[in-house]
Amino acid sequence: MRKPRPHNADVPLRETVGPLRIIGGTHRGRKLHYSGDPRTRPMKERVREAVFNLLGPAVKGRHAIDLFAGTGALGFEALSRGAEFATFYERHFPTADLIRANAVELGFDAACQVIAADTFLQFRRGAGPTPSDGRLRPWIVFCSPPYDFYVDRRDDLLRLTQHIGERSPLGSVLVVEADERFDFGLLAEPEAWDVRPYRPAIVGVRHIEKSPA
């Protein structure tokens, strides 16, 4: 695993969450309806911007997969920046309904799949994302669960990220957001992860460039 790089984003971020909006691409500035429920913990806007700056053109043409979607901001940001399809996993039914409503309002409903189910259980059963058009595209996977999961459900998360890494088509990208309690060195292929601090968040990015051994 590459050591976290010094970065000008390595300064404390404001804990408050203001209006939620898309920050780049064709839908830049469009607001997302957000319940304010703290369980959704949307990624801080500054961190989201830094993540998509790191990804750059890798978003275009991909199938965005927003695990533990919450507000769906990551998936919608990816669609705004050129992803062709997005699948959202969100177990809280009212929040999943809000993701669907945002998709319709943004005009993304035809390019979205919302799965109101437990992410761990879905992948344990082998149920992966399937775009409505049936086309296989490289994935861009966002894993941004509640930080406590990295303590309370660490082994489940490690199995989940390993499973996704093994199933991802070549050319896919995995993005994991955690906090300082999580050791990114525990992830599969630890040397392949580019880890960056954006306190309190820590973000790791891995490009799937070859099939697992």
DAWORA-V200751 format. One line per field, one symbol per residue. psi: psi as a letter, one per 20 degrees, with the letter a starting at -180 (. if undefined). burial: + if it has 24 or more other ideal C-beta (glycine too) atoms within 12 Angstrom, else -. A space follows every 50 residues. Layout:
psi = ???
burial = ???
This chain:
psi = ppqpqqqiimqpqpiqoapprpirahkpipqppphipihhmqpqhhgggg ghhghciihpjroponqlhdijhgghggghjiqhqpppoohoghhhhhgg ghgghijjhijqpponrpgggghhijnrpoqhijpoqqqoponmrphhhi ghkghghggghggghhipqqirpppppaaiipoiiiqqlhiipopppmpi qppppppoiqqq.
burial = +--+----+-------+--++++++-+--+-++++----+++++++++++ +++++--+++++++++++++++++++++++++++++++++++--++-+++ -++--+-+--+++++-++++-++----++-------+++++++++++-++ -----+++-++++++-+++--++++++++--+-+--+++--+++++++++ ++++++++-----
